[in-house]
């Protein structure tokens, strides 16, 4: 009974993903880029595979959406989305390609449609790719649980960092730990990344139930 109460409490505050419909993998540091050849529709209209976005130093994958308060903000919180343009530009300067992925299949008719993605990309000044993950195939392979959920890979497509962007979703000006910026910088400079994992915080990715 105690465990049930704890799980209900976690779901209520929406800090972590709700329990998925099936167990998700837990991608470990050093793991290969999942679904590297799987093509997804970019907001440009092109079909793009993640391996095509790998830069000279690697590729950054951020699972995101148009609707989660942790991304878009809410009363009293800026959300992380406002940091996306600078973050993408920073990554690209260091030779790291950038892919934002929208896997919210259950909300395609409620703010996360392809047309919504195109509009948001333009409105918010995104850089890099913004890809529609149909049937959350890629999110499932990554074990992505939240929006946002960050995965950074090196040039050999091996995972070197995963988790959160930084330590303050509410206010960029009050960030003390810029985990992702530091990971990108250290990756580009050939230095050890520390930490390699942080706690991802956000809304659960809105998956569809499997049909059996």
Secondary structure, DSSP 8 states (H G I E B T S, - for coil): -HHHHHHHHHHHHTSS----SS------TT-B-TTTT-EEEETTS-EEEGGGG--SSEEEEEEE-SS-HHHH-BTTB--SGGGHHHHHHHHHHTTEEEEEEE--GGGTTTT-SHHHHHHHHHHHT--SEEEE-GGGHHHHHHT--EESEEEEEETTSBEEEEE-S-S-SS-GGG----HHHHHHHHHHTT---S-SB----SEE--------
